[in-house]
């Protein structure tokens, strides 16, 4: 060696492999075919409570009737996010590569989770977003 530092990502096979995997994962998710939902997720945009007739009881001043609750679909993104945070912390104790993998997981999970919520919102309120013709 001539005293010059070698970069991990360029000079080590593991670095090149991790870089290629990271690029492939980001490209796959960006293409819209990524791991967006667990396979058991329902196909409906959201679960709504059935319309229950409310009794004709007068409301107090300033009160209103509650709207039906909307529950989001189950998703794996919170688990991936927690795994990324764990890897980041674990990397502080071991190696910066582990922290980098954790940071990658954290970023992918954050983008995936937000994209999931946006897609769900667009599916359930798609007609509200269109301007009147």
C-alpha positions in Angstrom: 0.0 0.0 0.0 1.3 3.5 -0.8 -0.3 5.0 2.3 -3.5 6.1 0.6 -6.8 5.2 2.1 -9.0 2.9 0.2 -12.8 3.5 0.1 -15.0 0.8 1.5 -17.6 1.1 -1.2 -15.1 0.9 -4.1 -12.4 -1.5 -2.9 -14.3 -4.1 -0.9 -16.6 -6.7 -2.3 -19.1 -6.3 0.6 -19.2 -2.6 0.0 -20.0 -3.0 -3.7 -22.6 -5.7 -2.9 -24.4 -3.5 -0.3 -24.3 -0.5 -2.6 -25.8 -2.6 -5.4 -28.5 -3.9 -3.1 -29.4 -0.4 -1.9 -29.7 0.9 -5.4 -31.8 -2.0 -6.5 -34.2 -1.6 -3.5 -34.6 2.1 -4.0 -35.2 1.6 -7.8 -37.7 -1.2 -7.1 -39.7 0.9 -4.6 -39.6 3.9 -6.9 -41.0 1.9 -9.8 -44.2 1.5 -7.8 -44.0 -2.3 -7.5 -42.2 -2.3 -4.2 -43.3 -3.8 -0.9 -46.2 -1.5 -0.4 -48.5 -3.7 1.6 -48.5 -7.0 3.4 -50.1 -9.8 1.3 -53.0 -10.2 3.7 -54.0 -6.5 3.5 -57.6 -6.0 2.4 -58.2 -4.5 -1.0 -60.6 -1.9 0.2 -59.1 1.5 0.8 -60.2 1.7 4.5 -62.5 0.1 7.0 -65.4 2.3 7.9 -67.8 1.8 10.7 -71.4 1.1 9.5 -73.8 3.9 9.5 -75.6 3.7 12.8 -78.8 5.7 13.1 -78.4 8.3 15.8 -81.3 9.0 18.1 -83.0 12.4 17.7 -81.5 13.8 20.9 -80.8 17.5 20.9 -77.1 18.4 21.0 -75.6 20.9 23.4 -74.4 24.2 22.1 -71.2 23.8 20.1 -71.4 20.0 19.9 -71.7 17.9 16.7 -72.4 14.3 15.8 -69.2 12.2 15.5 -68.2 11.0 12.0 -67.6 7.3 11.3 -64.1 6.2 12.2 -61.7 5.3 9.4 -59.0 2.8 10.2 -55.9 2.5 8.0 -54.8 -0.7 6.4 -52.1 -2.7 8.2 -48.5 -2.3 7.0 -45.0 -3.5 7.7 -43.4 -0.1 7.4 -43.3 0.7 11.2 -41.4 -2.5 11.8 -38.9 -1.7 9.0 -38.5 1.8 10.5 -37.8 0.3 14.0 -35.3 -2.1 12.5 -33.5 0.8 10.8 -33.3 2.7 14.1 -32.0 -0.5 15.8 -29.3 -0.9 13.1 -28.3 2.7 13.4 -27.8 2.3 17.2 -26.1 -1.0 16.7 -23.7 0.5 14.2 -22.4 3.0 16.8 -21.2 0.1 18.9 -19.8 -2.0 16.0 -19.2 -0.6 12.6 -20.3 2.4 10.5 -21.5 0.0 7.7 -24.2 -1.3 10.0 -25.3 2.3 10.7 -25.4 3.0 7.0 -27.6 -0.1 6.4 -29.8 1.2 9.3 -30.0 4.6 7.8 -31.0 3.1 4.4 -33.7 1.1 6.1 -34.9 4.1 8.0 -35.1 6.2 4.8 -36.8 3.5 2.7 -39.4 2.8 5.5 -40.1 6.5 5.9 -40.7 7.0 2.2 -42.7 3.8 1.9 -44.9 4.6 4.9 -45.7 8.1 3.7 -46.3 6.8 0.1 -48.7 4.2 1.6 -50.7 6.9 3.4 -50.8 9.2 0.4 -52.0 6.4 -1.9 -54.6 5.4 0.7 -55.8 9.0 1.0 -56.0 9.4 -2.8 -58.0 6.2 -3.1 -60.5 7.1 -0.4 -60.8 10.8 -1.3 -60.1 10.6 -5.0 -63.3 12.3 -6.1 -62.7 15.2 -3.8 -59.4 16.1 -5.4 -60.9 16.6 -8.9 -62.0 20.2 -9.8 -65.6 20.4 -10.8 -66.2 20.3 -14.6 
